[in-house]
Amino acid sequence: MTTSKGLIFDIKRFAVHDGDGIRTTIFLKGCPLHCLWCQNPEGISFQRQPIFMENLCIHCQSCDQFSKEGQMEYRLRPYFHKDYQGDFDNLVRICPSGAIRYDSEYYDIETLMQKIRDDRVFYRDNGGVTFSGGEPFSQAEFLIEMLKRCHQEKIHTAIETTLYTSLENIKKALPYLNQIYIDLKINDNKNHQHYVGGSLKIIQDNIRYVLESEHKDKVIVRTPLIPEITALDENIASISRFLSHIYPDVTYELLNYNPLASAKYEYVDFDYGVDKDVQKLTSKQMEEFYQIVYQNGIKNLIKEGEHN
């Protein structure tokens, strides 16, 4: 019996955009990359951290009164010192309005499985569980154990991943996955390092392995279209060529830009890397990218508004 625990920053029930059917999406904390437009900035850090919900604050200053040396400073609101070596339990407990809370919770295998079982009645024939993040492979031991348990109980599993992990982890997880969503954002080394971080080669090699394996038809590769960053003709053409040369029948999806994520950044003290005036792409712009995809060898393309 495993004793491992996972650090989870959100559990979204009744999700309909994270795989087939109605799903429970579990967001594992921690990501080795640093996409400037990250949709889940609360999932980037590997550490459990305090967050401040300004709309709940009653300005009683109890946090200031009961804080420990080096934990925070109060300037009309609390500002936490992220380099503080201890926990923030005292601040979470003392806040009477719940304005100070942790950004994540620890779950053991059985507790999380029970949450999944509670939702199972809604899955019907094709729903199930999706593991997202962060990067779910950042907690590989816990992730793989959860996948095994779901497989044992015949619960459909999906993952949303960059595949920025070891090939060993991927090989362990693949037999227990029914759907695999892989993000490939930028197919140029220099730009990938600047906007995403990490090694593009690791991601490319792992995509190649999966698309050449018996699991290739479980895969949907996705590119989020970020204006002036990933939403460039040559980038989409390059990704399309790379994928179609490995597996001509690969399924590919372009995700329109979502400007709503920027609102999360005030809670996590990160700077959003895209101009807040940038808007999602028009239908005409999306169609132009679809044509680039087709011209570069992709046959199976999921278009905006289509269900996979």
C-alpha positions in Angstrom: 0.0 0.0 0.0 1.5 3.3 -1.0 1.9 6.1 1.4 2.6 8.8 -1.1 0.6 12.1 -1.1 -0.2 14.5 -3.9 -0.4 18.3 -3.7 -3.6 19.3 -5.4 -4.5 22.9 -6.2 -8.0 22.3 -7.6 -10.5 19.6 -8.3 -13.0 20.6 -10.9 -16.2 18.5 -11.0 -18.5 18.1 -14.0 -15.8 19.3 -16.4 -16.7 18.9 -20.1 -13.7 20.3 -21.9 -10.9 18.1 -20.5 -11.6 14.9 -22.3 -14.6 12.7 -23.3 -17.9 13.0 -21.4 -18.3 14.5 -18.0 -15.1 14.4 -16.0 -13.5 15.1 -12.7 -10.3 17.2 -13.4 -7.6 17.0 -10.8 -4.9 19.7 -10.9 -1.5 18.7 -9.6 0.7 21.4 -8.4 4.2 22.2 -9.7 5.5 22.8 -13.2 9.2 22.9 -14.4 8.2 25.3 -17.3 7.3 29.0 -17.1 4.9 29.8 -20.0 4.4 33.6 -19.9 0.6 33.1 -20.5 0.1 30.2 -18.0 -3.6 29.6 -17.6 -3.1 28.2 -14.1 -0.4 30.3 -12.4 -1.4 29.0 -9.0 -0.1 25.6 -10.2 3.4 26.7 -11.2 5.2 26.6 -7.8 6.1 23.2 -6.4 5.5 24.6 -2.9 2.3 25.0 -1.0 1.9 28.8 -0.6 -0.5 31.2 1.1 -2.7 33.4 -1.1 -4.7 36.5 -0.2 -8.3 36.9 -1.3 -8.8 40.7 -1.1 -12.6 40.5 -1.6 -12.9 38.5 1.7 -10.6 40.7 3.8 -12.2 42.6 6.7 -9.0 44.5 7.5 -8.9 43.4 11.1 -5.1 43.1 10.9 -5.1 39.9 12.9 -2.5 38.5 10.5 -0.2 41.3 11.3 -0.6 40.9 15.0 0.0 37.1 15.0 2.5 36.8 12.3 6.0 35.3 13.0 9.2 37.2 12.2 10.0 37.1 8.5 6.5 35.7 7.4 4.9 38.8 6.0 4.5 42.5 6.1 1.3 44.5 6.2 0.8 47.5 3.9 -2.9 48.0 3.7 -3.0 44.2 3.1 -0.7 41.3 3.9 2.3 40.6 1.7 3.8 37.2 2.3 7.5 36.5 2.1 7.8 33.6 -0.2 11.3 32.8 1.0 10.1 32.2 4.5 11.3 28.7 5.5 8.4 27.7 7.7 4.7 27.1 7.1 1.9 29.7 7.2 -0.5 27.6 9.3 -0.8 30.3 12.0 -2.0 32.9 9.5 -4.5 30.6 7.8 -6.0 29.7 11.2 -6.1 33.2 12.6 -7.8 34.9 9.6 -11.5 35.1 10.6 -12.9 35.7 7.1 -10.9 33.1 5.2 -9.1 35.8 3.2 -5.8 34.0 3.9 -5.7 30.4 2.7 -3.4 27.9 1.1 -3.3 27.5 -2.6 -3.4 23.7 -2.4 -4.1 20.7 -0.3 -2.4 17.4 0.3 -4.4 14.2 -0.6 -3.4 10.6 0.0 -4.4 8.0 -2.7 -7.4 6.7 -0.9 -8.9 10.1 -0.1 -8.6 11.3 -3.7 -10.0 8.0 -5.0 -13.0 8.4 -2.8 -13.6 11.9 -4.3 -13.4 10.3 -7.8 -15.8 7.5 -6.8 -18.3 10.1 -5.5 -18.5 11.5 -9.0 -18.6 8.2 -10.8 -22.3 8.2 -11.3 -21.9 11.2 -13.6 -19.3 9.6 -15.9 -21.7 7.2 -17.6 -20.2 5.5 -20.6 -17.4 7.8 -21.7 -16.6 10.2 -18.8 -13.9 9.8 -16.2 -10.9 11.5 -14.6 -8.4 13.9 -16.1 -5.1 14.7 -14.5 -3.9 18.2 -15.2 -1.7 20.9 -13.6 0.8 22.4 -13.4 2.6 19.5 -15.0 1.1 16.3 -13.6 4.3 14.4 -14.3 6.0 16.7 -11.7 4.4 14.4 -9.2 5.1 11.3 -11.2 5.0 8.7 -8.4 1.6 9.9 -7.1 0.2 10.4 -10.6 1.2 6.8 -11.7 -0.3 5.3 -8.6 -3.6 7.2 -9.2 -3.7 6.0 -12.8 -3.2 2.4 -11.7 -6.0 2.7 -9.1 -8.4 4.2 -11.6 -7.5 1.5 -14.1 -8.2 -1.2 -11.5 -11.6 0.3 -10.9 -12.3 0.7 -14.7 -12.4 4.5 -14.6 -11.5 6.2 -17.8 -8.4 8.3 -17.5 -6.9 11.3 -19.4 -3.9 13.5 -18.9 -3.1 17.1 -19.9 0.7 17.3 -20.1 3.7 18.9 -21.8 5.6 15.5 -21.6 8.4 17.4 -20.0 9.5 14.5 -17.9 11.6 11.3 -18.2 10.8 8.7 -20.7 10.8 6.2 -17.8 7.8 8.1 -16.3 6.0 8.1 -19.6 6.5 4.4 -20.1 5.1 3.7 -16.7 2.0 5.9 -17.2 1.0 5.0 -20.8 -0.7 1.6 -20.1 -3.1 3.2 -17.7 -4.1 6.2 -19.9 -7.1 6.2 -22.2 -6.6 9.8 -23.6 -3.4 11.8 -23.8 -3.5 15.6 -24.4 0.0 16.9 -25.2 0.8 20.6 -25.4 3.4 21.6 -28.0 3.6 25.3 -27.9 6.7 26.4 -29.8 8.8 24.4 -32.2 11.9 26.6 -32.2 14.7 26.1 -29.6 15.4 29.8 -28.9 11.8 30.9 -28.6 10.9 27.9 -26.6 13.6 28.7 -24.1 12.5 32.3 -23.8 8.7 31.9 -23.6 8.3 28.4 -22.2 11.6 27.3 -20.7 12.9 23.8 -20.5 14.3 21.6 -23.2 12.3 21.5 -26.4 14.3 18.4 -27.4 13.0 16.5 -24.4 9.5 17.3 -25.3 10.0 16.5 -29.0 11.7 13.2 -28.2 8.9 12.2 -25.9 6.2 13.1 -28.4 8.0 11.1 -31.0 8.1 8.1 -28.7 4.4 8.2 -27.9 3.4 8.8 -31.5 5.5 5.9 -32.6 4.0 3.6 -29.9 0.9 1.5 -29.8 -0.7 4.4 -27.8 -0.5 6.9 -30.7 -4.3 6.9 -31.4 -5.0 8.0 -27.8 -3.1 11.3 -28.4 -4.4 14.8 -29.2 -1.6 17.3 -29.6 -2.6 20.9 -28.8 -1.1 24.3 -29.4 -2.5 27.3 -27.5 -2.6 30.3 -29.9 -1.0 33.3 -28.1 -0.9 36.3 -30.3 2.7 37.3 -31.3 4.2 34.4 -29.5 2.8 31.0 -30.6 0.2 32.3 -33.1 2.7 32.8 -35.9 2.4 31.2 -39.3 5.9 29.6 -39.3 5.4 28.2 -35.7 2.2 26.5 -36.6 3.6 25.3 -39.9 6.7 23.9 -38.1 4.7 22.1 -35.5 2.4 20.6 -38.2 5.3 19.3 -40.2 7.0 17.9 -37.2 3.9 16.0 -36.1 2.7 14.8 -39.5 6.2 13.4 -40.4 6.1 11.3 -37.3 2.5 10.1 -37.6 0.4 11.3 -40.5 -2.9 10.4 -38.8 -2.1 12.3 -35.6 -5.0 14.4 -34.2 -4.1 18.1 -33.7 -6.0 21.0 -32.1 -5.5 24.7 -32.0 -6.7 26.4 -28.9 -7.8 30.0 -29.2 -6.3 32.5 -26.8 -8.1 32.8 -23.5 -7.5 36.3 -22.0 -9.4 35.6 -18.8 -6.4 33.9 -17.1 -4.7 37.2 -16.4 -7.2 37.8 -13.5 -5.6 35.0 -11.5 -2.2 36.6 -11.4 -3.1 39.1 -8.6 -3.5 36.2 -6.2 -0.1 34.6 -6.8 2.2 37.7 -7.1 3.3 36.7 -10.7 3.4 39.0 -13.7 1.2 38.0 -16.6 3.4 37.9 -19.7 0.9 39.0 -22.3 -0.5 42.5 -22.8 -3.9 42.6 -21.1 -5.4 44.3 -24.1 -4.7 41.3 -26.3 -8.0 39.5 -27.4 -8.8 36.0 -28.7 -8.4 35.4 -32.4 -11.3 36.0 -34.8 -12.9 33.2 -36.8 -11.1 34.5 -39.9 -7.7 34.3 -38.1 -8.5 30.8 -36.8 -9.4 29.7 -40.3 -6.1 31.0 -41.7 -4.2 28.9 -39.2 -6.3 25.9 -40.0 -5.3 26.2 -43.7 -1.6 26.4 -42.6 -2.1 23.2 -40.6 -3.6 21.3 -43.6 -1.0 22.6 -46.0 1.7 21.1 -43.7 0.5 17.6 -43.6 -2.1 17.4 -40.8 -5.2 15.5 -41.8 -7.1 15.2 -38.4 -7.7 18.7 -37.1 -10.1 19.6 -34.3 -11.5 23.0 -34.9 -12.8 25.6 -32.5 -16.2 24.5 -31.1 -15.9 20.9 -32.2 -15.9 18.2 -29.6 -13.1 15.6 -29.7 
